């Protein structure tokens, strides 16, 4: 159980259905929309009457007596929580006068109903529903269909190499586009997306030959070929064993599978009572899938694991999907779900208790950094050589200093006797420039969250700086 003292700007933003709702809540608060404001004696509930468009005010409350806050309002809005529920929390943050009052009878009754449901083992509205029984026959049928589609993808790669990837005629490109479209009938959205990316790159290369584009195209073909080979072996093994349901394997998503939280929990991909803090946030554009991705890296304060969250907003449906934003403070999460993956697993949660980060928290983060640059590079290489992995992987590395080379002014990270060059990448094109204007005190005795990536042109590993962690805080470079 928490109290209204847990309300912060960050917490309101995290529960708001979208940025517009939060802004509307702030407007109501600033204009004095509430005609009355009350707080329970135990500080678990704030409630009041807010004037609306009708003759009667809306009865609004924010209840913090349970594991997750419960918002109630008599307004007709379909958003949850509504702008009035957000406004009453903004009123509390603004220090407005809340008179102490007894908890209304209807709210007490609703609390008792929730308590009885919990005693009987019936989950409340915020809990996960019991997972539906999975159909093995349907899963096996889908795997067989995917196996057929993978044969088409393999034929595509072989044909492209036989014709020559550096010279694709317009007729061949149209043929390939038809093949890629056909792949959509085989439940393989990711291989289909790679095929479309290959076709686009091949057309560009034919129109304007370029060594860098050729290297990128070759890499995409290798990625698709590897995905096909591994996926076919994965399907064959599952069909032979009869274990056709999802498991802790990245190939499930690579072949277009979509995880439900209940499935992740069922196979043990969750952590109880997790403590995490956001290290970075940016919005990435995914041209292949025609979507914007709200991307953030997080540090687990207990294990030091660097995870990520990805909120994918397809451009066609962007206005219907809530955009994420930077988050600050320590997030305490009852159940943290972890997706299959490598070093930077994707994570997700339903509710979090957010508290202000104290100075000691940053020391905890620093203590979880890699022990040496050589170990970090080795770990990154092992991750990057997997053809199904991303083009970069994030690690937290310690540094004694970050210096700038006299010859080209490029930043160099130094830890003990080891050094590694820092360079920007496509995700963070300006981070090195931001690093160059930081006060010198932030470039000594800290840790750097960076994306390790391999440059095929220079044939070496670089780190793209993302955030700097010191004993006093986190400096985000984007």
Helices and strands as residue ranges (DSSP letters): G 4-6, H 9-15, H 19-30, E 34-39, E 45-50, E 58-63, E 70-73, H 83-93, E 99-100, H 105-119, H 136-163, H 170-183, G 184-186, H 189-207, H 211-241, H 251-254, H 261-266, E 270-286, E 291-300, E 306-314, G 315-320, E 330-338, E 347-348, E 353-355, H 359-367, H 373-384, E 392-404, E 411-415, E 418-421, H 431-436, G 440-443, E 444-455, E 460-470, E 473-476
